[in-house]
């Protein structure tokens, strides 16, 4: 699917989605150890920097297997990783994948995620030739729901008690975006 040793860089106006390196482990730890960032995630916060290094090793291994593509969201001004965007559960026979994302709390409400997701969706539909991208989000995560809906995702379902994270049962909203919907929204 991606015939390269690393993920290609995807540019957006203020951020670049790029390959994560060992130098990004501390940024990953900062993002994924924050309980506020991880509040609606499907796993608990990282406990230490070794957890971030393990996450990075997993990201690289899954890329080699072509089962998960996780980019760092880096500010173009200083190349600092402030979040991640992920395509996972990639199903080539049905041309679909799931979308995941996280952004460091200091960077919320600045439009970075909207730019990053727009870039990854363009790449997914135009380069990877996907037909459908899916996302699930905790219904309490209003900012994430609004972001998906601004990008054209349609709510397709409510999954009751889907996740058990840190002893808490969480529901999920299920969203989908079709290639034709994405393309028509770009023309409007």
Helices and strands as residue ranges (DSSP letters): E 10-11, E 15-18, G 22-24, H 25-32, G 37-40, H 49-65, E 68-75, E 81-91, E 96-103, G 105-107, H 112-126, E 132-137, H 142-150, E 154-165, E 168-178, H 179-187
